[in-house]
Amino acid sequence: MLTAIATMRHATPEAVPWKTPRDRRSRKSRAAPRPRMKPAQLRILSLKNADYTASGRSRCQIITDLLCSPLSEPSSKSLNKTIFLTGASSGIGLAIAETLAARGHQIWGTSRDPARLPRLPGLHPVQLDLSDRQSIDTAFNTALAEANHFDVLINNAGSGHFGSAERLLEDEVLRQFQILVFGHLHLMQLALKSMHAQGSGLIINVTSLAARLPVPFMAAYNAAKAAMAAFTMSIQLELGNSAIRIVDLQPADIRTAFNDAVVRDHIPESMEERVEKTWRAVENNMANAPGPELVARHVLRLMDSSNPPPRLTVGDMFQSKIAPFLLRFLPHRVQIWGLKKYYGI
Ligand SMILES: NC(=O)c1ccc[n+]([C@@H]2O[C@H](COP(=O)([O-])OP(=O)(O)OC[C@H]3O[C@@H](n4cnc5c(N)ncnc54)[C@H](OP(=O)(O)O)[C@@H]3O)[C@@H](O)[C@H]2O)c1
């Protein structure tokens, strides 16, 4: 099995869907001799049973961490860009900030409390609360004046809500939409204005696989992420021949402290069992998910690419590749049955 995974991974760096036409043309010529293996791949092949027992971690976790270990030297294409990144204080945003700073980029990274932001060379702390429109305007315009222009906007910040859909308060739905949709739309519009003036730019909207495969008892979150995904696709349709690129980046489960900030509603007794089962599955998936460096690595690749994909799913093999592929061909009734089985409800 290890050999099979390592062999699959062996093809992955070249098999990324946003390869340039030149990459594609050279595929046949790469078939023999095979490209040199990356150190992480060699380390996977040499793993022994003793490695798993000694570390006390699952095979899956060890392999995921090896696959997520840093790539080779940075491409010159990715050097010295200016980036506006929301939610740089923890999880995925923090991993992106650290990865980009290590590559020499200038990042204007946001938090509601800038004291939570790490001190990194090239990281400029910005105070931003997505629930406050004035804060968004001030944060972006002040940062833009300092940076002069932004090559990349990464709409990453967000938080979740857990509770019964049929009892959701309108205020809670509004709160989720303000943070996950309206705030990011406003930032995207501000960024597009300046990107149109400079003739280029990249916007990465971090939505979620939940936009396509909803998580039970997270209706407001699922709906907000789906709305952001639909809005992103609409702009992709409307951009015409513009050199501006917009990517819908959909993480599957990624190991962060996201669940700690999830607001949990009081649940009626009749639903308690299903809600608890779902929450356990959500926590368990998160604990066994790949680390946020995986997403950061993909962001770097997107920034390096002259033709990034309109949508990219990032996560473990099952959640990010196999499940969405299978569900695409299954009738809706079977999809719902499969998701209920997955969460044990
Ligand atoms: N982890 C996953 O499994 C997963 C899966 C799919 C999608 N995502 C998405 O990935 C993004 C990052 O999540 P994460 O897992 O990295 O979570 P996280 O560790 O909790 O980080 C969330 C970030 O968002 C910021 N934030 C939260 N509410 C905010 C608000 N009202 N205004 C401004 N900033 C706010 C937080 O900054 P401050 O608290 O410092 O303000 C923090 O930096 C989110 O959009 C999430 O929906 C995550």
The ligand as a MOL file (V3000), in Angstrom:
LIG
                    3D

  0  0  0     0  0            999 V3000
M  V30 BEGIN CTAB
M  V30 COUNTS 48 52 0 0 0
M  V30 BEGIN ATOM
M  V30 1 N -9.8980 23.8850 9.0450 0
M  V30 2 C -10.7150 23.3220 8.1890 0
M  V30 3 O -10.9560 22.1030 8.2410 0
M  V30 4 C -11.3480 24.1300 7.0950 0
M  V30 5 C -12.0130 23.4270 6.0790 0
M  V30 6 C -12.6210 24.1470 5.0590 0
M  V30 7 C -12.5520 25.5280 5.0300 0
M  V30 8 N -11.8970 26.1800 6.0410 0 CHG=1
M  V30 9 C -11.8720 27.6500 5.9660 0
M  V30 10 O -10.5320 28.0860 6.0720 0
M  V30 11 C -10.5190 29.3930 6.6490 0
M  V30 12 C -9.5120 29.4220 7.7940 0
M  V30 13 O -9.9360 28.5160 8.7950 0
M  V30 14 P -8.9310 27.8560 9.8640 0
M  V30 15 O -9.2250 26.4230 9.8880 0
M  V30 16 O -7.5640 28.3220 9.6280 0 CHG=-1
M  V30 17 O -9.5530 28.4710 11.2230 0
M  V30 18 P -8.8670 29.2520 12.4440 0
M  V30 19 O -7.5990 28.6170 12.8370 0
M  V30 20 O -9.9460 29.3800 13.4700 0
M  V30 21 O -8.5450 30.6810 11.8280 0
M  V30 22 C -9.5680 31.5890 11.5250 0
M  V30 23 C -8.9790 32.9430 11.1810 0
M  V30 24 O -10.0340 33.8080 10.8000 0
M  V30 25 C -9.9580 35.0090 11.5570 0
M  V30 26 N -11.3190 35.4780 11.8660 0
M  V30 27 C -12.3200 34.7980 12.4600 0
M  V30 28 N -13.4130 35.5710 12.5470 0
M  V30 29 C -13.0890 36.7810 12.0090 0
M  V30 30 C -13.8040 38.0090 11.8060 0
M  V30 31 N -15.0760 38.2020 12.2090 0
M  V30 32 N -13.1500 39.0280 11.2020 0
M  V30 33 C -11.8610 38.9040 10.8100 0
M  V30 34 N -11.1430 37.7700 10.9670 0
M  V30 35 C -11.7480 36.7210 11.5620 0
M  V30 36 C -9.2270 34.6480 12.8400 0
M  V30 37 O -8.4820 35.7940 13.2700 0
M  V30 38 P -8.6910 36.5350 14.6810 0
M  V30 39 O -9.4520 35.5900 15.5810 0
M  V30 40 O -7.2730 36.7580 15.1530 0
M  V30 41 O -9.4190 37.7690 14.3500 0
M  V30 42 C -8.2550 33.5800 12.3590 0
M  V30 43 O -7.0460 34.1380 11.8910 0
M  V30 44 C -11.9560 29.6960 7.0800 0
M  V30 45 O -12.5900 30.4970 6.1160 0
M  V30 46 C -12.6000 28.3160 7.1170 0
M  V30 47 O -13.9830 28.3860 6.8990 0
M  V30 48 C -11.2960 25.5130 7.0740 0
M  V30 END ATOM
M  V30 BEGIN BOND
M  V30 1 1 1 2
M  V30 2 2 2 3
M  V30 3 1 2 4
M  V30 4 1 4 5
M  V30 5 2 4 48
M  V30 6 2 5 6
M  V30 7 1 6 7
M  V30 8 2 7 8
M  V30 9 1 8 9
M  V30 10 1 8 48
M  V30 11 1 9 10
M  V30 12 1 9 46
M  V30 13 1 10 11
M  V30 14 1 11 12
M  V30 15 1 11 44
M  V30 16 1 12 13
M  V30 17 1 13 14
M  V30 18 2 14 15
M  V30 19 1 14 16
M  V30 20 1 14 17
M  V30 21 1 17 18
M  V30 22 2 18 19
M  V30 23 1 18 20
M  V30 24 1 18 21
M  V30 25 1 21 22
M  V30 26 1 22 23
M  V30 27 1 23 24
M  V30 28 1 23 42
M  V30 29 1 24 25
M  V30 30 1 25 26
M  V30 31 1 25 36
M  V30 32 1 26 27
M  V30 33 1 26 35
M  V30 34 2 27 28
M  V30 35 1 28 29
M  V30 36 1 29 30
M  V30 37 2 29 35
M  V30 38 1 30 31
M  V30 39 2 30 32
M  V30 40 1 32 33
M  V30 41 2 33 34
M  V30 42 1 34 35
M  V30 43 1 36 37
M  V30 44 1 36 42
M  V30 45 1 37 38
M  V30 46 2 38 39
M  V30 47 1 38 40
M  V30 48 1 38 41
M  V30 49 1 42 43
M  V30 50 1 44 45
M  V30 51 1 44 46
M  V30 52 1 46 47
M  V30 END BOND
M  V30 END CTAB
M  END
